[in-house]
Amino acid sequence: MKLGGFPERIWRSRWLKAVLLLGILLLLGTLVSPGPRPAQPGRGEGELVYTPIPFDAGNPRHRDIGRLHFLGGWSLSSPDERFGGLSGLHVEGNEVIAVTDTGMVATFPLPETSAAPRLRFLPIEQGPGRQRNRRSRDSEALQVSGSQLWISFERYNAVWRYDRASLRAQTGAQPEAMRRWQGNNSGPEAMVRLADGRFLVIQEGRDDGGATSEAALFAGDPAVPGTQAIRLKYRRPPGGYRATDAALLPDGRVLILNRGLAWLRLSAKLVIADPRALAAGGVIEGQEIATLEAPLTIDNMEGVSVTREGGRLIVWLVSDDDYMRLFRHSLLLKFALRL
């Protein structure tokens, strides 16, 4: 007899049970309840270190997976306690903008573009709940356009819009189309602005084995109270994957990043979907383009951004270390995408 793929005599080992339980608590628990975080994050600057990492440590020639070609990867680290928990991602020019689980906007230069890389922190002082309550400012998705910046807060099913330079709030809402979404740690996780100005927001949803998550397609700015929206479903990739971020492609479709967790192993799956013509009650169906899993270098991937370099489309991925630096890493991965 086998239990979960292990022979019964091994499974009954108390030591193995203890090790498995500890592993589950460290990995699964950090996804739900992140580790120690700065209690009162403040604005300012900090140091940043980029350490190059391989795509496949066991096979240096391995650089292609699905429609992605690996161009580079870095582990990001800093002695500054404010750094970590990176979620929503936006890459523009030589600058990276990311939101964190503690309600911070962190900016830093791309690797190899600055002789003295510096982190800049700007706290989200205005938003749902209380600023000093870190759960209130658990920001997950980021959208940047011109001088404006949108952030989603998963525990409040809310979207707020800010001035990009000062991070002064301009407007915020808890949209009716998102109000009944499961709160706590499974609210609006992915957000993308379509070419016509509409916004697509996708709920992370619970790890319950369900085939779909909730989604909403807004006729305009979701941070403006009363903006009309239609309710949709997002069909999760098979295997327990859930959406963690999304980015707009030049042809109008969206690239959706999904995170998976099975047998204590994290993985990521990228799909391309086209929600533009869907009506209320429709289902967003994605076409898989790549799966990142062991032995590839992978972590808790939560942010995706798409840029151009010459004639190539570039996909950037970032991971959330949940402020558990001993066990997790903040990774920045760069790929060329073939459509």
C-alpha positions as CSV (number, residue, x, y, z in Angstrom):
1,M,0.0,0.0,0.0
2,K,1.2,3.5,-0.8
3,L,0.1,6.8,0.8
4,G,0.7,9.8,-1.3
5,G,3.3,8.0,-3.3
6,F,5.3,6.8,-0.3
7,P,5.6,3.2,0.9
8,E,3.5,2.7,4.0
9,R,6.4,1.5,6.1
10,I,8.4,4.7,5.3
11,W,5.4,7.0,5.8
12,R,4.9,5.6,9.3
13,S,8.4,6.7,10.3
14,R,8.0,9.4,12.9
15,W,11.1,11.2,11.7
16,L,9.8,11.4,8.1
17,K,6.4,12.7,9.4
18,A,8.2,15.4,11.4
19,V,10.4,16.4,8.4
20,L,7.4,16.5,6.0
21,L,5.3,18.5,8.5
22,L,8.1,21.0,9.0
23,G,8.5,21.3,5.2
24,I,4.8,21.9,4.8
25,L,4.7,24.5,7.5
26,L,7.7,26.3,6.0
27,L,6.5,26.3,2.4
28,L,2.7,26.3,2.6
29,G,2.6,28.4,5.7
30,T,4.7,31.2,4.2
31,L,2.3,31.4,1.3
32,V,-0.5,32.1,3.7
33,S,1.2,33.8,6.6
34,P,4.4,35.6,5.6
35,G,7.3,35.9,8.0
36,P,8.5,38.8,10.0
37,R,8.1,42.2,8.3
38,P,9.1,45.7,9.1
39,A,6.4,47.0,11.5
40,Q,6.4,50.6,10.3
41,P,8.1,50.8,6.8
42,G,9.3,54.2,5.9
43,R,10.5,56.0,2.8
44,G,14.2,56.2,1.9
45,E,16.9,54.4,0.1
46,G,18.8,51.1,0.6
47,E,21.5,48.9,-0.8
48,L,20.8,46.2,-3.4
49,V,23.0,43.3,-4.5
50,Y,22.5,41.3,-7.7
51,T,23.8,37.8,-7.8
52,P,23.6,36.0,-11.2
53,I,21.9,32.7,-11.1
54,P,21.6,29.9,-13.7
55,F,18.4,28.7,-15.4
56,D,19.3,25.1,-15.0
57,A,22.3,24.5,-12.7
58,G,22.7,20.9,-14.0
59,N,22.6,21.8,-17.6
60,P,24.1,25.2,-18.6
61,R,23.1,24.8,-22.2
62,H,19.4,24.5,-21.2
63,R,17.9,27.9,-22.0
64,D,14.6,27.2,-23.7
65,I,11.3,26.2,-22.2
66,G,8.1,26.4,-24.2
67,R,8.1,29.8,-26.0
68,L,10.6,31.3,-23.6
69,H,14.3,31.7,-24.1
70,F,16.3,32.4,-20.9
71,L,18.4,35.6,-21.1
72,G,19.4,36.1,-17.5
73,G,18.5,35.7,-13.9
74,W,19.5,37.3,-10.6
75,S,18.9,36.8,-6.9
76,L,18.2,40.1,-5.3
77,S,19.3,40.8,-1.7
78,S,19.6,43.7,0.6
79,P,20.6,44.3,4.2
80,D,17.6,46.6,4.4
81,E,14.7,44.9,6.3
82,R,12.2,46.8,4.1
83,F,13.2,44.8,1.1
84,G,11.3,41.6,0.2
85,G,7.7,40.5,-0.4
86,L,7.8,41.6,-4.1
87,S,4.5,41.0,-5.8
88,G,3.2,43.2,-8.7
89,L,5.9,44.1,-11.2
90,H,6.4,46.9,-13.8
91,V,9.5,47.3,-15.9
92,E,10.0,50.5,-17.8
93,G,13.3,51.7,-19.4
94,N,16.0,50.6,-17.0
95,E,13.8,50.8,-13.9
96,V,11.9,48.2,-12.0
97,I,8.8,49.1,-9.9
98,A,7.3,46.6,-7.6
99,V,4.8,46.5,-4.8
100,T,5.4,44.6,-1.6
101,D,3.3,42.7,0.9
102,T,3.9,45.4,3.5
103,G,2.4,48.2,1.4
104,M,5.6,49.6,-0.1
105,V,6.5,50.7,-3.6
106,A,10.1,49.7,-4.3
107,T,12.0,50.9,-7.3
108,F,15.5,49.9,-8.4
109,P,17.5,49.8,-11.7
110,L,17.7,46.7,-13.8
111,P,20.8,44.6,-13.3
112,E,23.9,45.7,-15.2
113,T,22.4,49.2,-15.9
114,S,23.7,51.0,-12.8
115,A,27.2,51.2,-11.3
116,A,25.7,51.8,-7.9
117,P,22.3,50.1,-7.7
118,R,20.1,51.7,-5.1
119,L,16.7,50.7,-3.7
120,R,14.1,53.4,-3.2
121,F,11.2,52.9,-0.9
122,L,7.9,54.8,-0.9
123,P,5.2,53.7,1.6
124,I,1.6,53.5,0.6
125,E,0.3,55.9,3.2
126,Q,-3.2,56.2,1.9
127,G,-5.4,53.2,1.2
128,P,-7.8,50.7,2.7
129,G,-7.6,50.1,6.4
130,R,-4.9,51.5,8.6
131,Q,-1.4,52.1,7.4
132,R,0.3,50.7,10.5
133,N,-1.6,47.5,10.1
134,R,0.5,45.7,7.6
135,R,-2.4,43.4,6.6
136,S,-4.4,46.5,5.5
137,R,-1.7,47.3,2.9
138,D,-1.1,43.8,1.6
139,S,-0.6,45.0,-2.0
140,E,-0.5,42.4,-4.7
141,A,-1.1,43.8,-8.2
142,L,0.4,46.8,-9.9
143,Q,-0.5,48.7,-13.1
144,V,1.4,51.8,-14.3
145,S,0.4,54.1,-17.1
146,G,1.9,57.5,-17.6
147,S,1.9,59.5,-14.4
148,Q,-0.6,57.2,-12.7
149,L,-0.3,54.0,-10.7
150,W,-2.9,51.4,-9.7
151,I,-2.6,49.0,-6.8
152,S,-4.9,46.2,-5.7
153,F,-5.3,45.2,-2.0
154,E,-6.3,41.6,-1.7
155,R,-7.6,41.6,1.9
156,Y,-10.1,44.4,1.0
157,N,-10.9,43.4,-2.5
158,A,-10.0,47.0,-3.4
159,V,-8.2,49.0,-6.1
160,W,-6.7,52.4,-5.5
161,R,-5.1,54.9,-8.0
162,Y,-2.1,57.0,-7.1
163,D,0.1,59.7,-8.5
164,R,3.2,57.9,-9.7
165,A,5.7,60.4,-8.4
166,S,4.4,61.2,-4.9
167,L,2.2,58.1,-4.3
168,R,-0.6,60.5,-3.2
169,A,-4.0,58.7,-3.5
170,Q,-6.3,60.0,-6.2
171,T,-9.2,57.6,-5.7
172,G,-10.1,54.2,-4.4
173,A,-12.9,51.7,-4.5
174,Q,-14.1,48.3,-3.4
175,P,-15.9,47.4,-6.6
176,E,-19.2,45.6,-6.4
177,A,-18.0,43.0,-8.9
178,M,-15.3,42.0,-6.4
179,R,-17.0,42.5,-3.1
180,R,-18.0,38.9,-2.6
181,W,-14.6,37.5,-3.5
182,Q,-13.0,35.5,-0.7
183,G,-10.9,37.9,1.3
184,N,-8.0,37.4,3.6
185,N,-5.2,36.1,1.5
186,S,-7.0,35.2,-1.8
187,G,-8.4,38.4,-3.2
188,P,-7.5,40.4,-6.3
189,E,-4.0,39.1,-7.2
190,A,-3.6,39.9,-10.9
191,M,-4.6,43.2,-12.7
192,V,-3.9,44.4,-16.2
193,R,-5.1,47.4,-18.2
194,L,-6.1,46.5,-21.7
195,A,-5.3,48.7,-24.8
196,D,-8.7,50.2,-24.9
197,G,-8.6,51.4,-21.2
198,R,-10.6,48.6,-19.7
199,F,-9.1,46.7,-16.7
200,L,-9.1,43.0,-16.0
201,V,-8.7,41.9,-12.4
202,I,-8.4,38.2,-11.4
203,Q,-8.9,36.7,-8.0
204,E,-6.2,34.4,-6.6
205,G,-8.9,32.2,-5.0
206,R,-8.4,29.5,-2.5
207,D,-6.2,26.4,-3.0
208,D,-9.3,24.2,-3.0
209,G,-8.8,22.2,-6.2
210,G,-11.4,24.3,-8.0
211,A,-11.2,24.7,-11.8
212,T,-11.9,28.4,-11.9
213,S,-11.3,31.7,-10.1
214,E,-13.4,34.8,-10.1
215,A,-12.5,37.7,-12.5
216,A,-14.0,41.1,-13.4
217,L,-13.6,43.1,-16.6
218,F,-14.1,46.8,-15.9
219,A,-15.4,49.3,-18.5
220,G,-12.9,51.8,-17.2
221,D,-11.0,52.7,-14.0
222,P,-11.8,50.1,-11.2
223,A,-10.5,52.6,-8.6
224,V,-13.4,55.0,-9.4
225,P,-16.5,54.0,-7.4
226,G,-19.4,52.9,-9.6
227,T,-17.3,51.9,-12.7
228,Q,-19.3,49.3,-14.5
229,A,-17.9,45.8,-14.7
230,I,-18.9,42.3,-15.9
231,R,-18.2,39.2,-13.9
232,L,-16.1,36.5,-15.5
233,K,-14.4,33.2,-14.6
234,Y,-10.8,32.4,-15.1
235,R,-10.1,28.8,-15.8
236,R,-7.0,27.8,-13.8
237,P,-4.3,25.7,-15.5
238,P,-4.7,22.0,-14.4
239,G,-2.6,21.0,-11.4
240,G,-3.7,23.4,-8.8
241,Y,-2.3,26.6,-10.4
242,R,-3.7,30.1,-9.5
243,A,-3.1,33.4,-11.1
244,T,-0.6,35.7,-9.4
245,D,-0.1,38.5,-12.1
246,A,-0.8,39.5,-15.7
247,A,0.7,41.8,-18.3
248,L,-0.5,43.2,-21.6
249,L,1.0,41.9,-24.9
250,P,1.4,44.1,-28.0
251,D,-1.4,42.3,-29.9
252,G,-3.9,43.0,-27.2
253,R,-3.9,39.6,-25.5
254,V,-2.7,39.2,-21.9
255,L,0.1,37.0,-20.4
256,I,-1.0,35.5,-17.1
257,L,1.4,34.2,-14.6
258,N,0.2,31.3,-12.4
259,R,1.8,29.7,-9.3
260,G,1.6,26.0,-8.5
261,L,2.5,24.0,-5.4
262,A,2.7,20.2,-5.3
263,W,4.7,18.0,-3.0
264,L,6.6,20.9,-1.4
265,R,7.7,22.1,-4.9
266,L,6.8,25.5,-6.3
267,S,6.3,25.9,-10.0
268,A,5.0,28.6,-12.4
269,K,3.0,28.3,-15.5
270,L,2.5,31.1,-18.1
271,V,-0.6,31.2,-20.3
272,I,-1.8,33.7,-23.0
273,A,-5.5,34.6,-23.0
274,D,-7.8,37.0,-24.8
275,P,-10.6,38.4,-22.6
276,R,-11.5,41.3,-24.8
277,A,-14.6,39.9,-26.5
278,L,-16.1,38.1,-23.4
279,A,-19.6,38.8,-22.2
280,A,-20.8,38.6,-18.6
281,G,-20.5,35.0,-17.3
282,G,-17.8,34.2,-19.8
283,V,-14.7,32.1,-19.1
284,I,-11.2,33.3,-19.7
285,E,-9.3,30.4,-21.3
286,G,-5.5,30.5,-21.4
287,Q,-3.1,28.8,-23.8
288,E,-0.1,27.4,-22.0
289,I,3.2,28.7,-23.3
290,A,5.7,27.6,-20.7
291,T,6.0,25.7,-17.4
292,L,8.9,26.5,-15.0
293,E,9.6,23.8,-12.5
294,A,12.4,21.9,-10.9
295,P,15.3,21.4,-11.8
296,L,14.9,24.9,-13.2
297,T,15.7,27.9,-10.9
298,I,12.3,28.8,-9.5
299,D,10.6,30.2,-6.4
300,N,7.3,31.8,-5.4
301,M,6.8,33.7,-8.7
302,E,4.3,36.6,-8.3
303,G,5.1,39.3,-10.7
304,V,5.3,39.6,-14.5
305,S,6.0,42.5,-16.9
306,V,6.5,42.6,-20.7
307,T,8.9,45.0,-22.4
308,R,10.6,45.4,-25.8
309,E,14.3,45.3,-26.7
310,G,14.8,46.0,-30.3
311,G,12.6,43.6,-32.1
312,R,12.3,41.2,-29.2
313,L,9.5,40.8,-26.6
314,I,11.0,40.5,-23.1
315,V,9.2,38.8,-20.2
316,W,10.3,39.7,-16.7
317,L,9.4,37.5,-13.7
318,V,9.9,38.3,-10.0
319,S,9.4,36.1,-6.9
320,D,8.0,36.9,-3.5
321,D,10.3,35.7,-0.7
322,D,7.5,36.3,1.9
323,Y,10.2,37.9,4.1
324,M,11.6,34.4,4.8
325,R,15.1,35.0,3.5
326,L,16.5,31.8,5.0
327,F,14.2,29.6,2.9
328,R,13.1,31.8,0.0
329,H,14.6,34.2,-2.5
330,S,13.7,37.3,-4.4
331,L,14.5,36.3,-8.0
332,L,14.4,38.4,-11.1
333,L,14.3,36.3,-14.4
334,K,14.5,37.6,-17.9
335,F,13.2,35.8,-21.0
336,A,12.7,36.5,-24.7
337,L,9.1,35.5,-25.8
338,R,8.1,33.9,-29.1
339,L,4.5,34.6,-29.9
